[in-house]
């Protein structure tokens, strides 16, 4: 296995959360450290996606590529009527 550079991070977490991590580690037959690395990697990936999507959305707003809230609301309200409106377009 390749040697990967690493860094120790420390965090104080509530005892109840630590106990849950320990139970998962036992159930999966993995170390607590492995569980924490997996959880942190997943969270970091999720935050990177969230940031990318936010930046894309802000770029769309800057380019005026959006649908007015009132248009969306009127369309949504019309869905429960006998004459629903066509979906709004940007």
HTML snippet that shows the backbone in 3Dmol.js (N, CA, C, O; Angstrom):
<script src="https://3Dmol.org/build/3Dmol-min.js"></script>
<div id="view" style="width:600px;height:400px;position:relative"></div>
<script>
const pdb = `
ATOM      1  N   UNK A   1       0.841  -1.184   0.000  1.00  0.00           N
ATOM      2  CA  UNK A   1       0.000   0.000   0.000  1.00  0.00           C
ATOM      3  C   UNK A   1       0.884   1.245   0.000  1.00  0.00           C
ATOM      4  O   UNK A   1       1.869   1.317   0.734  1.00  0.00           O
ATOM      5  N   UNK A   2       0.520   2.224  -0.832  1.00  0.00           N
ATOM      6  CA  UNK A   2       1.301   3.453  -0.956  1.00  0.00           C
ATOM      7  C   UNK A   2       1.213   4.268   0.322  1.00  0.00           C
ATOM      8  O   UNK A   2       0.178   4.314   0.988  1.00  0.00           O
ATOM      9  N   UNK A   3       2.328   4.909   0.643  1.00  0.00           N
ATOM     10  CA  UNK A   3       2.353   5.778   1.805  1.00  0.00           C
ATOM     11  C   UNK A   3       1.771   7.125   1.419  1.00  0.00           C
ATOM     12  O   UNK A   3       2.325   7.806   0.556  1.00  0.00           O
ATOM     13  N   UNK A   4       0.673   7.525   2.032  1.00  0.00           N
ATOM     14  CA  UNK A   4       0.021   8.795   1.732  1.00  0.00           C
ATOM     15  C   UNK A   4       0.278   9.749   2.886  1.00  0.00           C
ATOM     16  O   UNK A   4       0.104   9.397   4.052  1.00  0.00           O
ATOM     17  N   UNK A   5       0.692  10.956   2.545  1.00  0.00           N
ATOM     18  CA  UNK A   5       0.906  11.959   3.585  1.00  0.00           C
ATOM     19  C   UNK A   5      -0.393  12.212   4.313  1.00  0.00           C
ATOM     20  O   UNK A   5      -1.461  12.234   3.700  1.00  0.00           O
ATOM     21  N   UNK A   6      -0.311  12.402   5.602  1.00  0.00           N
ATOM     22  CA  UNK A   6      -1.524  12.639   6.379  1.00  0.00           C
ATOM     23  C   UNK A   6      -1.253  13.665   7.470  1.00  0.00           C
ATOM     24  O   UNK A   6      -0.108  14.018   7.752  1.00  0.00           O
ATOM     25  N   UNK A   7      -2.321  14.122   8.063  1.00  0.00           N
ATOM     26  CA  UNK A   7      -2.247  15.112   9.132  1.00  0.00           C
ATOM     27  C   UNK A   7      -3.294  14.750  10.170  1.00  0.00           C
ATOM     28  O   UNK A   7      -4.415  14.377   9.822  1.00  0.00           O
ATOM     29  N   UNK A   8      -2.943  14.856  11.416  1.00  0.00           N
ATOM     30  CA  UNK A   8      -3.871  14.552  12.496  1.00  0.00           C
ATOM     31  C   UNK A   8      -4.728  15.788  12.761  1.00  0.00           C
ATOM     32  O   UNK A   8      -4.207  16.886  12.961  1.00  0.00           O
ATOM     33  N   UNK A   9      -6.041  15.596  12.760  1.00  0.00           N
ATOM     34  CA  UNK A   9      -6.984  16.651  13.127  1.00  0.00           C
ATOM     35  C   UNK A   9      -7.681  16.214  14.414  1.00  0.00           C
ATOM     36  O   UNK A   9      -7.971  15.032  14.599  1.00  0.00           O
ATOM     37  N   UNK A  10      -7.942  17.150  15.278  1.00  0.00           N
ATOM     38  CA  UNK A  10      -8.586  16.839  16.543  1.00  0.00           C
ATOM     39  C   UNK A  10      -9.867  17.637  16.657  1.00  0.00           C
ATOM     40  O   UNK A  10      -9.915  18.813  16.298  1.00  0.00           O
ATOM     41  N   UNK A  11     -10.904  16.988  17.160  1.00  0.00           N
ATOM     42  CA  UNK A  11     -12.176  17.689  17.361  1.00  0.00           C
ATOM     43  C   UNK A  11     -12.850  17.140  18.614  1.00  0.00           C
ATOM     44  O   UNK A  11     -12.831  15.936  18.872  1.00  0.00           O
ATOM     45  N   UNK A  12     -13.430  18.024  19.368  1.00  0.00           N
ATOM     46  CA  UNK A  12     -14.234  17.601  20.508  1.00  0.00           C
ATOM     47  C   UNK A  12     -15.656  17.411  20.003  1.00  0.00           C
ATOM     48  O   UNK A  12     -16.261  18.333  19.454  1.00  0.00           O
ATOM     49  N   UNK A  13     -16.183  16.203  20.194  1.00  0.00           N
ATOM     50  CA  UNK A  13     -17.543  15.922  19.746  1.00  0.00           C
ATOM     51  C   UNK A  13     -18.359  15.431  20.934  1.00  0.00           C
ATOM     52  O   UNK A  13     -17.803  14.901  21.896  1.00  0.00           O
ATOM     53  N   UNK A  14     -19.667  15.604  20.869  1.00  0.00           N
ATOM     54  CA  UNK A  14     -20.501  15.149  21.975  1.00  0.00           C
ATOM     55  C   UNK A  14     -20.335  13.640  22.208  1.00  0.00           C
ATOM     56  O   UNK A  14     -20.163  12.869  21.264  1.00  0.00           O
ATOM     57  N   UNK A  15     -20.391  13.246  23.461  1.00  0.00           N
ATOM     58  CA  UNK A  15     -20.226  11.853  23.839  1.00  0.00           C
ATOM     59  C   UNK A  15     -21.206  10.944  23.108  1.00  0.00           C
ATOM     60  O   UNK A  15     -20.843   9.841  22.698  1.00  0.00           O
ATOM     61  N   UNK A  16     -22.444  11.401  22.944  1.00  0.00           N
ATOM     62  CA  UNK A  16     -23.438  10.554  22.270  1.00  0.00           C
ATOM     63  C   UNK A  16     -23.045  10.289  20.818  1.00  0.00           C
ATOM     64  O   UNK A  16     -23.275   9.193  20.306  1.00  0.00           O
ATOM     65  N   UNK A  17     -22.460  11.276  20.156  1.00  0.00           N
ATOM     66  CA  UNK A  17     -22.011  11.083  18.781  1.00  0.00           C
ATOM     67  C   UNK A  17     -20.820  10.128  18.739  1.00  0.00           C
ATOM     68  O   UNK A  17     -20.756   9.254  17.875  1.00  0.00           O
ATOM     69  N   UNK A  18     -19.887  10.290  19.661  1.00  0.00           N
ATOM     70  CA  UNK A  18     -18.729   9.398  19.741  1.00  0.00           C
ATOM     71  C   UNK A  18     -19.175   7.957  19.968  1.00  0.00           C
ATOM     72  O   UNK A  18     -18.610   7.036  19.378  1.00  0.00           O
ATOM     73  N   UNK A  19     -20.170   7.754  20.804  1.00  0.00           N
ATOM     74  CA  UNK A  19     -20.675   6.404  21.067  1.00  0.00           C
ATOM     75  C   UNK A  19     -21.308   5.808  19.813  1.00  0.00           C
ATOM     76  O   UNK A  19     -21.168   4.613  19.556  1.00  0.00           O
ATOM     77  N   UNK A  20     -22.001   6.631  19.034  1.00  0.00           N
ATOM     78  CA  UNK A  20     -22.585   6.150  17.780  1.00  0.00           C
ATOM     79  C   UNK A  20     -21.493   5.736  16.800  1.00  0.00           C
ATOM     80  O   UNK A  20     -21.606   4.709  16.130  1.00  0.00           O
ATOM     81  N   UNK A  21     -20.438   6.539  16.720  1.00  0.00           N
ATOM     82  CA  UNK A  21     -19.305   6.213  15.844  1.00  0.00           C
ATOM     83  C   UNK A  21     -18.691   4.883  16.276  1.00  0.00           C
ATOM     84  O   UNK A  21     -18.381   4.035  15.440  1.00  0.00           O
ATOM     85  N   UNK A  22     -18.518   4.709  17.578  1.00  0.00           N
ATOM     86  CA  UNK A  22     -17.946   3.463  18.089  1.00  0.00           C
ATOM     87  C   UNK A  22     -18.819   2.262  17.728  1.00  0.00           C
ATOM     88  O   UNK A  22     -18.298   1.215  17.342  1.00  0.00           O
ATOM     89  N   UNK A  23     -20.132   2.399  17.849  1.00  0.00           N
ATOM     90  CA  UNK A  23     -21.043   1.298  17.510  1.00  0.00           C
ATOM     91  C   UNK A  23     -20.956   0.955  16.023  1.00  0.00           C
ATOM     92  O   UNK A  23     -20.966  -0.219  15.650  1.00  0.00           O
ATOM     93  N   UNK A  24     -20.872   1.967  15.189  1.00  0.00           N
ATOM     94  CA  UNK A  24     -20.747   1.724  13.744  1.00  0.00           C
ATOM     95  C   UNK A  24     -19.423   1.034  13.444  1.00  0.00           C
ATOM     96  O   UNK A  24     -19.368   0.113  12.629  1.00  0.00           O
ATOM     97  N   UNK A  25     -18.354   1.482  14.105  1.00  0.00           N
ATOM     98  CA  UNK A  25     -17.040   0.872  13.896  1.00  0.00           C
ATOM     99  C   UNK A  25     -17.069  -0.609  14.251  1.00  0.00           C
ATOM    100  O   UNK A  25     -16.515  -1.433  13.523  1.00  0.00           O
ATOM    101  N   UNK A  26     -17.703  -0.947  15.350  1.00  0.00           N
ATOM    102  CA  UNK A  26     -17.807  -2.350  15.754  1.00  0.00           C
ATOM    103  C   UNK A  26     -18.632  -3.130  14.736  1.00  0.00           C
ATOM    104  O   UNK A  26     -18.239  -4.219  14.318  1.00  0.00           O
ATOM    105  N   UNK A  27     -19.770  -2.574  14.339  1.00  0.00           N
ATOM    106  CA  UNK A  27     -20.653  -3.263  13.400  1.00  0.00           C
ATOM    107  C   UNK A  27     -19.968  -3.505  12.060  1.00  0.00           C
ATOM    108  O   UNK A  27     -20.141  -4.563  11.453  1.00  0.00           O
ATOM    109  N   UNK A  28     -19.190  -2.523  11.596  1.00  0.00           N
ATOM    110  CA  UNK A  28     -18.519  -2.645  10.302  1.00  0.00           C
ATOM    111  C   UNK A  28     -17.141  -3.313  10.407  1.00  0.00           C
ATOM    112  O   UNK A  28     -16.475  -3.561   9.402  1.00  0.00           O
ATOM    113  N   UNK A  29     -16.735  -3.595  11.648  1.00  0.00           N
ATOM    114  CA  UNK A  29     -15.411  -4.173  11.889  1.00  0.00           C
ATOM    115  C   UNK A  29     -14.315  -3.302  11.293  1.00  0.00           C
ATOM    116  O   UNK A  29     -13.392  -3.785  10.638  1.00  0.00           O
ATOM    117  N   UNK A  30     -14.445  -2.015  11.537  1.00  0.00           N
ATOM    118  CA  UNK A  30     -13.477  -1.012  11.088  1.00  0.00           C
ATOM    119  C   UNK A  30     -13.039  -0.195  12.291  1.00  0.00           C
ATOM    120  O   UNK A  30     -13.683  -0.217  13.340  1.00  0.00           O
ATOM    121  N   UNK A  31     -11.941   0.525  12.127  1.00  0.00           N
ATOM    122  CA  UNK A  31     -11.473   1.377  13.222  1.00  0.00           C
ATOM    123  C   UNK A  31     -12.307   2.657  13.281  1.00  0.00           C
ATOM    124  O   UNK A  31     -12.949   3.051  12.307  1.00  0.00           O
ATOM    125  N   UNK A  32     -12.276   3.281  14.433  1.00  0.00           N
ATOM    126  CA  UNK A  32     -12.946   4.566  14.600  1.00  0.00           C
ATOM    127  C   UNK A  32     -12.354   5.584  13.624  1.00  0.00           C
ATOM    128  O   UNK A  32     -13.080   6.392  13.045  1.00  0.00           O
ATOM    129  N   UNK A  33     -11.028   5.539  13.446  1.00  0.00           N
ATOM    130  CA  UNK A  33     -10.370   6.455  12.514  1.00  0.00           C
ATOM    131  C   UNK A  33     -10.867   6.274  11.095  1.00  0.00           C
ATOM    132  O   UNK A  33     -11.067   7.253  10.376  1.00  0.00           O
ATOM    133  N   UNK A  34     -11.070   5.021  10.681  1.00  0.00           N
ATOM    134  CA  UNK A  34     -11.563   4.747   9.328  1.00  0.00           C
ATOM    135  C   UNK A  34     -12.962   5.338   9.150  1.00  0.00           C
ATOM    136  O   UNK A  34     -13.266   5.952   8.127  1.00  0.00           O
ATOM    137  N   UNK A  35     -13.804   5.141  10.162  1.00  0.00           N
ATOM    138  CA  UNK A  35     -15.176   5.692  10.119  1.00  0.00           C
ATOM    139  C   UNK A  35     -15.118   7.214   9.999  1.00  0.00           C
ATOM    140  O   UNK A  35     -15.833   7.801   9.186  1.00  0.00           O
ATOM    141  N   UNK A  36     -14.279   7.844  10.797  1.00  0.00           N
ATOM    142  CA  UNK A  36     -14.185   9.302  10.783  1.00  0.00           C
ATOM    143  C   UNK A  36     -13.650   9.805   9.447  1.00  0.00           C
ATOM    144  O   UNK A  36     -14.126  10.823   8.944  1.00  0.00           O
ATOM    145  N   UNK A  37     -12.662   9.109   8.857  1.00  0.00           N
ATOM    146  CA  UNK A  37     -12.140   9.525   7.549  1.00  0.00           C
ATOM    147  C   UNK A  37     -13.220   9.427   6.481  1.00  0.00           C
ATOM    148  O   UNK A  37     -13.345  10.317   5.640  1.00  0.00           O
ATOM    149  N   UNK A  38     -13.997   8.356   6.509  1.00  0.00           N
ATOM    150  CA  UNK A  38     -15.069   8.190   5.534  1.00  0.00           C
ATOM    151  C   UNK A  38     -16.111   9.296   5.687  1.00  0.00           C
ATOM    152  O   UNK A  38     -16.541   9.900   4.704  1.00  0.00           O
ATOM    153  N   UNK A  39     -16.506   9.548   6.921  1.00  0.00           N
ATOM    154  CA  UNK A  39     -17.526  10.576   7.183  1.00  0.00           C
ATOM    155  C   UNK A  39     -17.031  11.959   6.757  1.00  0.00           C
ATOM    156  O   UNK A  39     -17.774  12.723   6.139  1.00  0.00           O
ATOM    157  N   UNK A  40     -15.793  12.277   7.083  1.00  0.00           N
ATOM    158  CA  UNK A  40     -15.250  13.588   6.731  1.00  0.00           C
ATOM    159  C   UNK A  40     -15.094  13.728   5.222  1.00  0.00           C
ATOM    160  O   UNK A  40     -15.395  14.781   4.661  1.00  0.00           O
ATOM    161  N   UNK A  41     -14.628  12.678   4.567  1.00  0.00           N
ATOM    162  CA  UNK A  41     -14.474  12.728   3.105  1.00  0.00           C
ATOM    163  C   UNK A  41     -15.827  12.937   2.431  1.00  0.00           C
ATOM    164  O   UNK A  41     -15.939  13.725   1.491  1.00  0.00           O
ATOM    165  N   UNK A  42     -16.855  12.233   2.907  1.00  0.00           N
ATOM    166  CA  UNK A  42     -18.190  12.401   2.332  1.00  0.00           C
ATOM    167  C   UNK A  42     -18.710  13.816   2.550  1.00  0.00           C
ATOM    168  O   UNK A  42     -19.291  14.411   1.642  1.00  0.00           O
ATOM    169  N   UNK A  43     -18.506  14.355   3.739  1.00  0.00           N
ATOM    170  CA  UNK A  43     -18.986  15.704   4.038  1.00  0.00           C
ATOM    171  C   UNK A  43     -18.258  16.740   3.178  1.00  0.00           C
ATOM    172  O   UNK A  43     -18.882  17.659   2.648  1.00  0.00           O
ATOM    173  N   UNK A  44     -16.937  16.589   3.043  1.00  0.00           N
ATOM    174  CA  UNK A  44     -16.164  17.533   2.224  1.00  0.00           C
ATOM    175  C   UNK A  44     -16.642  17.478   0.776  1.00  0.00           C
ATOM    176  O   UNK A  44     -16.823  18.518   0.143  1.00  0.00           O
ATOM    177  N   UNK A  45     -16.847  16.273   0.248  1.00  0.00           N
ATOM    178  CA  UNK A  45     -17.351  16.144  -1.124  1.00  0.00           C
ATOM    179  C   UNK A  45     -18.711  16.818  -1.280  1.00  0.00           C
ATOM    180  O   UNK A  45     -18.956  17.512  -2.267  1.00  0.00           O
ATOM    181  N   UNK A  46     -19.593  16.612  -0.306  1.00  0.00           N
ATOM    182  CA  UNK A  46     -20.925  17.232  -0.340  1.00  0.00           C
ATOM    183  C   UNK A  46     -20.810  18.751  -0.335  1.00  0.00           C
ATOM    184  O   UNK A  46     -21.529  19.424  -1.074  1.00  0.00           O
ATOM    185  N   UNK A  47     -19.931  19.294   0.474  1.00  0.00           N
ATOM    186  CA  UNK A  47     -19.754  20.745   0.539  1.00  0.00           C
ATOM    187  C   UNK A  47     -19.162  21.290  -0.753  1.00  0.00           C
ATOM    188  O   UNK A  47     -19.515  22.392  -1.175  1.00  0.00           O
ATOM    189  N   UNK A  48     -18.268  20.537  -1.387  1.00  0.00           N
ATOM    190  CA  UNK A  48     -17.706  20.979  -2.663  1.00  0.00           C
ATOM    191  C   UNK A  48     -18.781  21.029  -3.740  1.00  0.00           C
ATOM    192  O   UNK A  48     -18.816  21.961  -4.544  1.00  0.00           O
ATOM    193  N   UNK A  49     -19.656  20.032  -3.759  1.00  0.00           N
ATOM    194  CA  UNK A  49     -20.763  20.025  -4.722  1.00  0.00           C
ATOM    195  C   UNK A  49     -21.705  21.185  -4.434  1.00  0.00           C
ATOM    196  O   UNK A  49     -22.128  21.892  -5.349  1.00  0.00           O
ATOM    197  N   UNK A  50     -22.034  21.379  -3.154  1.00  0.00           N
ATOM    198  CA  UNK A  50     -22.934  22.477  -2.784  1.00  0.00           C
ATOM    199  C   UNK A  50     -22.358  23.823  -3.216  1.00  0.00           C
ATOM    200  O   UNK A  50     -23.081  24.675  -3.731  1.00  0.00           O
ATOM    201  N   UNK A  51     -21.061  24.012  -3.005  1.00  0.00           N
ATOM    202  CA  UNK A  51     -20.426  25.266  -3.405  1.00  0.00           C
ATOM    203  C   UNK A  51     -20.441  25.434  -4.921  1.00  0.00           C
ATOM    204  O   UNK A  51     -20.726  26.523  -5.419  1.00  0.00           O
ATOM    205  N   UNK A  52     -20.136  24.362  -5.659  1.00  0.00           N
ATOM    206  CA  UNK A  52     -20.143  24.438  -7.126  1.00  0.00           C
ATOM    207  C   UNK A  52     -21.531  24.809  -7.635  1.00  0.00           C
ATOM    208  O   UNK A  52     -21.669  25.672  -8.502  1.00  0.00           O
ATOM    209  N   UNK A  53     -22.564  24.153  -7.092  1.00  0.00           N
ATOM    210  CA  UNK A  53     -23.935  24.445  -7.526  1.00  0.00           C
ATOM    211  C   UNK A  53     -24.345  25.877  -7.170  1.00  0.00           C
ATOM    212  O   UNK A  53     -25.052  26.532  -7.935  1.00  0.00           O
ATOM    213  N   UNK A  54     -23.901  26.352  -6.018  1.00  0.00           N
ATOM    214  CA  UNK A  54     -24.194  27.730  -5.617  1.00  0.00           C
ATOM    215  C   UNK A  54     -23.543  28.710  -6.578  1.00  0.00           C
ATOM    216  O   UNK A  54     -24.169  29.684  -6.998  1.00  0.00           O
ATOM    217  N   UNK A  55     -22.283  28.454  -6.929  1.00  0.00           N
ATOM    218  CA  UNK A  55     -21.588  29.340  -7.866  1.00  0.00           C
ATOM    219  C   UNK A  55     -22.259  29.334  -9.235  1.00  0.00           C
ATOM    220  O   UNK A  55     -22.378  30.377  -9.877  1.00  0.00           O
ATOM    221  N   UNK A  56     -22.700  28.151  -9.682  1.00  0.00           N
ATOM    222  CA  UNK A  56     -23.417  28.069 -10.961  1.00  0.00           C
ATOM    223  C   UNK A  56     -24.716  28.856 -10.904  1.00  0.00           C
ATOM    224  O   UNK A  56     -25.062  29.561 -11.852  1.00  0.00           O
ATOM    225  N   UNK A  57     -25.435  28.739  -9.792  1.00  0.00           N
ATOM    226  CA  UNK A  57     -26.696  29.462  -9.652  1.00  0.00           C
ATOM    227  C   UNK A  57     -26.461  30.969  -9.642  1.00  0.00           C
ATOM    228  O   UNK A  57     -27.218  31.720 -10.257  1.00  0.00           O
ATOM    229  N   UNK A  58     -25.424  31.408  -8.952  1.00  0.00           N
ATOM    230  CA  UNK A  58     -25.116  32.841  -8.925  1.00  0.00           C
ATOM    231  C   UNK A  58     -24.728  33.342 -10.312  1.00  0.00           C
ATOM    232  O   UNK A  58     -25.070  34.464 -10.683  1.00  0.00           O
ATOM    233  N   UNK A  59     -24.023  32.525 -11.073  1.00  0.00           N
ATOM    234  CA  UNK A  59     -23.673  32.901 -12.451  1.00  0.00           C
ATOM    235  C   UNK A  59     -24.930  33.036 -13.301  1.00  0.00           C
ATOM    236  O   UNK A  59     -25.028  33.945 -14.125  1.00  0.00           O
ATOM    237  N   UNK A  60     -25.900  32.127 -13.106  1.00  0.00           N
ATOM    238  CA  UNK A  60     -27.167  32.217 -13.832  1.00  0.00           C
ATOM    239  C   UNK A  60     -27.904  33.507 -13.485  1.00  0.00           C
ATOM    240  O   UNK A  60     -28.476  34.155 -14.363  1.00  0.00           O
ATOM    241  N   UNK A  61     -27.891  33.878 -12.216  1.00  0.00           N
ATOM    242  CA  UNK A  61     -28.548  35.126 -11.807  1.00  0.00           C
ATOM    243  C   UNK A  61     -27.846  36.314 -12.463  1.00  0.00           C
ATOM    244  O   UNK A  61     -28.501  37.221 -12.978  1.00  0.00           O
ATOM    245  N   UNK A  62     -26.518  36.306 -12.442  1.00  0.00           N
ATOM    246  CA  UNK A  62     -25.768  37.399 -13.080  1.00  0.00           C
ATOM    247  C   UNK A  62     -26.087  37.491 -14.569  1.00  0.00           C
ATOM    248  O   UNK A  62     -26.116  38.584 -15.134  1.00  0.00           O
ATOM    249  N   UNK A  63     -26.329  36.336 -15.210  1.00  0.00           N
ATOM    250  CA  UNK A  63     -26.653  36.301 -16.644  1.00  0.00           C
ATOM    251  C   UNK A  63     -28.159  36.465 -16.885  1.00  0.00           C
ATOM    252  O   UNK A  63     -28.641  36.327 -18.009  1.00  0.00           O
ATOM    253  N   UNK A  64     -28.880  36.761 -15.815  1.00  0.00           N
ATOM    254  CA  UNK A  64     -30.343  36.929 -15.863  1.00  0.00           C
ATOM    255  C   UNK A  64     -31.043  35.699 -16.432  1.00  0.00           C
ATOM    256  O   UNK A  64     -32.036  35.812 -17.150  1.00  0.00           O
ATOM    257  N   UNK A  65     -30.509  34.518 -16.100  1.00  0.00           N
ATOM    258  CA  UNK A  65     -31.125  33.258 -16.499  1.00  0.00           C
ATOM    259  C   UNK A  65     -31.844  32.681 -15.280  1.00  0.00           C
ATOM    260  O   UNK A  65     -31.334  31.786 -14.607  1.00  0.00           O
ATOM    261  N   UNK A  66     -33.029  33.206 -15.013  1.00  0.00           N
ATOM    262  CA  UNK A  66     -33.820  32.727 -13.888  1.00  0.00           C
ATOM    263  C   UNK A  66     -35.282  32.975 -14.183  1.00  0.00           C
ATOM    264  O   UNK A  66     -35.619  33.689 -15.128  1.00  0.00           O
ATOM    265  N   UNK A  67     -36.149  32.389 -13.381  1.00  0.00           N
ATOM    266  CA  UNK A  67     -37.591  32.564 -13.532  1.00  0.00           C
ATOM    267  C   UNK A  67     -38.089  33.347 -12.320  1.00  0.00           C
ATOM    268  O   UNK A  67     -37.760  33.026 -11.178  1.00  0.00           O
ATOM    269  N   UNK A  68     -38.866  34.353 -12.585  1.00  0.00           N
ATOM    270  CA  UNK A  68     -39.422  35.201 -11.539  1.00  0.00           C
ATOM    271  C   UNK A  68     -40.281  34.381 -10.580  1.00  0.00           C
ATOM    272  O   UNK A  68     -41.068  33.536 -11.009  1.00  0.00           O
ATOM    273  N   UNK A  69     -40.127  34.633  -9.293  1.00  0.00           N
ATOM    274  CA  UNK A  69     -40.873  33.893  -8.272  1.00  0.00           C
ATOM    275  C   UNK A  69     -42.381  33.977  -8.479  1.00  0.00           C
ATOM    276  O   UNK A  69     -43.081  32.978  -8.320  1.00  0.00           O
ATOM    277  N   UNK A  70     -42.888  35.155  -8.831  1.00  0.00           N
ATOM    278  CA  UNK A  70     -44.327  35.313  -9.019  1.00  0.00           C
ATOM    279  C   UNK A  70     -44.834  34.436 -10.170  1.00  0.00           C
ATOM    280  O   UNK A  70     -45.945  33.909 -10.106  1.00  0.00           O
ATOM    281  N   UNK A  71     -44.022  34.279 -11.219  1.00  0.00           N
ATOM    282  CA  UNK A  71     -44.416  33.412 -12.340  1.00  0.00           C
ATOM    283  C   UNK A  71     -44.491  31.955 -11.888  1.00  0.00           C
ATOM    284  O   UNK A  71     -45.421  31.233 -12.247  1.00  0.00           O
ATOM    285  N   UNK A  72     -43.519  31.536 -11.109  1.00  0.00           N
ATOM    286  CA  UNK A  72     -43.516  30.157 -10.603  1.00  0.00           C
ATOM    287  C   UNK A  72     -44.707  29.946  -9.674  1.00  0.00           C
ATOM    288  O   UNK A  72     -45.372  28.912  -9.739  1.00  0.00           O
ATOM    289  N   UNK A  73     -44.974  30.914  -8.818  1.00  0.00           N
ATOM    290  CA  UNK A  73     -46.089  30.796  -7.877  1.00  0.00           C
ATOM    291  C   UNK A  73     -47.421  30.726  -8.617  1.00  0.00           C
ATOM    292  O   UNK A  73     -48.285  29.919  -8.273  1.00  0.00           O
ATOM    293  N   UNK A  74     -47.587  31.573  -9.632  1.00  0.00           N
ATOM    294  CA  UNK A  74     -48.833  31.549 -10.415  1.00  0.00           C
ATOM    295  C   UNK A  74     -49.001  30.204 -11.113  1.00  0.00           C
ATOM    296  O   UNK A  74     -50.101  29.653 -11.140  1.00  0.00           O
ATOM    297  N   UNK A  75     -47.924  29.677 -11.674  1.00  0.00           N
ATOM    298  CA  UNK A  75     -47.985  28.361 -12.326  1.00  0.00           C
ATOM    299  C   UNK A  75     -48.342  27.276 -11.318  1.00  0.00           C
ATOM    300  O   UNK A  75     -49.206  26.441 -11.582  1.00  0.00           O
ATOM    301  N   UNK A  76     -47.675  27.287 -10.157  1.00  0.00           N
ATOM    302  CA  UNK A  76     -47.939  26.282  -9.125  1.00  0.00           C
ATOM    303  C   UNK A  76     -49.380  26.368  -8.645  1.00  0.00           C
ATOM    304  O   UNK A  76     -50.041  25.345  -8.468  1.00  0.00           O
ATOM    305  N   UNK A  77     -49.865  27.583  -8.436  1.00  0.00           N
ATOM    306  CA  UNK A  77     -51.252  27.754  -7.997  1.00  0.00           C
ATOM    307  C   UNK A  77     -52.234  27.249  -9.041  1.00  0.00           C
ATOM    308  O   UNK A  77     -53.311  26.760  -8.699  1.00  0.00           O
ATOM    309  N   UNK A  78     -51.872  27.365 -10.311  1.00  0.00           N
ATOM    310  CA  UNK A  78     -52.792  26.960 -11.378  1.00  0.00           C
ATOM    311  C   UNK A  78     -52.901  25.444 -11.519  1.00  0.00           C
ATOM    312  O   UNK A  78     -53.839  24.948 -12.142  1.00  0.00           O
ATOM    313  N   UNK A  79     -51.961  24.713 -10.951  1.00  0.00           N
ATOM    314  CA  UNK A  79     -51.955  23.260 -11.119  1.00  0.00           C
ATOM    315  C   UNK A  79     -53.172  22.584 -10.489  1.00  0.00           C
ATOM    316  O   UNK A  79     -53.564  21.495 -10.907  1.00  0.00           O
ATOM    317  N   UNK A  80     -53.756  23.216  -9.504  1.00  0.00           N
ATOM    318  CA  UNK A  80     -54.929  22.628  -8.859  1.00  0.00           C
ATOM    319  C   UNK A  80     -56.241  23.158  -9.446  1.00  0.00           C
ATOM    320  O   UNK A  80     -57.308  22.965  -8.863  1.00  0.00           O
ATOM    321  N   UNK A  81     -56.157  23.822 -10.595  1.00  0.00           N
ATOM    322  CA  UNK A  81     -57.355  24.362 -11.239  1.00  0.00           C
ATOM    323  C   UNK A  81     -57.682  23.541 -12.480  1.00  0.00           C
ATOM    324  O   UNK A  81     -56.933  22.641 -12.861  1.00  0.00           O
ATOM    325  N   UNK A  82     -58.809  23.865 -13.103  1.00  0.00           N
ATOM    326  CA  UNK A  82     -59.204  23.205 -14.343  1.00  0.00           C
ATOM    327  C   UNK A  82     -58.405  23.722 -15.541  1.00  0.00           C
ATOM    328  O   UNK A  82     -58.435  23.108 -16.608  1.00  0.00           O
ATOM    329  N   UNK A  83     -57.703  24.824 -15.385  1.00  0.00           N
ATOM    330  CA  UNK A  83     -56.934  25.409 -16.485  1.00  0.00           C
ATOM    331  C   UNK A  83     -55.497  25.696 -16.047  1.00  0.00           C
ATOM    332  O   UNK A  83     -55.127  26.857 -15.872  1.00  0.00           O
ATOM    333  N   UNK A  84     -54.690  24.657 -15.868  1.00  0.00           N
ATOM    334  CA  UNK A  84     -53.310  24.917 -15.445  1.00  0.00           C
ATOM    335  C   UNK A  84     -52.508  25.658 -16.510  1.00  0.00           C
ATOM    336  O   UNK A  84     -52.665  25.429 -17.709  1.00  0.00           O
ATOM    337  N   UNK A  85     -51.650  26.547 -16.036  1.00  0.00           N
ATOM    338  CA  UNK A  85     -50.787  27.315 -16.941  1.00  0.00           C
ATOM    339  C   UNK A  85     -49.635  26.434 -17.415  1.00  0.00           C
ATOM    340  O   UNK A  85     -49.317  25.423 -16.790  1.00  0.00           O
ATOM    341  N   UNK A  86     -49.024  26.823 -18.510  1.00  0.00           N
ATOM    342  CA  UNK A  86     -47.806  26.147 -18.963  1.00  0.00           C
ATOM    343  C   UNK A  86     -46.678  26.515 -18.005  1.00  0.00           C
ATOM    344  O   UNK A  86     -46.673  27.611 -17.444  1.00  0.00           O
ATOM    345  N   UNK A  87     -45.730  25.612 -17.815  1.00  0.00           N
ATOM    346  CA  UNK A  87     -44.609  25.940 -16.920  1.00  0.00           C
ATOM    347  C   UNK A  87     -43.864  27.166 -17.425  1.00  0.00           C
ATOM    348  O   UNK A  87     -43.675  27.324 -18.631  1.00  0.00           O
ATOM    349  N   UNK A  88     -43.438  28.036 -16.511  1.00  0.00           N
ATOM    350  CA  UNK A  88     -42.678  29.224 -16.919  1.00  0.00           C
ATOM    351  C   UNK A  88     -41.299  28.825 -17.431  1.00  0.00           C
ATOM    352  O   UNK A  88     -40.747  27.802 -17.028  1.00  0.00           O
ATOM    353  N   UNK A  89     -40.753  29.641 -18.319  1.00  0.00           N
ATOM    354  CA  UNK A  89     -39.423  29.391 -18.876  1.00  0.00           C
ATOM    355  C   UNK A  89     -38.545  30.620 -18.643  1.00  0.00           C
ATOM    356  O   UNK A  89     -39.027  31.749 -18.553  1.00  0.00           O
ATOM    357  N   UNK A  90     -37.266  30.365 -18.551  1.00  0.00           N
ATOM    358  CA  UNK A  90     -36.340  31.488 -18.363  1.00  0.00           C
ATOM    359  C   UNK A  90     -35.943  32.069 -19.700  1.00  0.00           C
ATOM    360  O   UNK A  90     -35.168  33.024 -19.752  1.00  0.00           O
TER     361      UNK A  90
END
`;
const viewer = $3Dmol.createViewer("view");
viewer.addModel(pdb, "pdb");
viewer.setStyle({}, {cartoon: {color: "spectrum"}});
viewer.zoomTo();
viewer.render();
</script>
